[in-house]
């Protein structure tokens, strides 16, 4: 029986698409579905184009998400640009089985409101010499779960926030699917 992944996303879905493509030819892993709290999220178009079922859910109702995961029993819940806090009930139900990717080197530039271009503008404003991505387990607090992997990229003073975003996203697409595959292997 293949390992089952459920992806949660709020945005365009490029990381979700990268994950789906990575596992497309792997019979031991099934990307079961994509859930989004936003009806207009671009991830719906990407999921449908890649033949993955997509569902909208009400993020203000934690029971809806818990009911869905209880019904479908994923081996791993993967956040790919999901911007809402994960309900404590779900974290308790799936300890060390919910992972997130953050577009900075945590603990820097993490926490509520630190996502997407907000992060890259802050990195630019601080004149950082490097940035990167952090893959971590999800706990009850934004971006505070145990770190699984970090990858760094050098920045130049001329990099715009968009250039920083592009460099970090390339790391995310390269390493997030690999880490997910390793985690699924470890969870036997």
FENFENNOR-V895602 format. One record per helix or strand of 2 or more residues. SS is the DSSP state (a for helix, b for strand). FROM is the first residue (numbers start at 1). LEN is the number of residues. Records with the same first field share a line. If there is no record, write none. Layout:
SS = FROM-LEN ; FROM-LEN
This chain:
b = 3-7 ; 29-8 ; 53-4 ; 76-4 ; 98-5 ; 130-8 ; 147-8
a = 14-10 ; 43-7 ; 62-11 ; 88-6 ; 116-10 ; 161-26
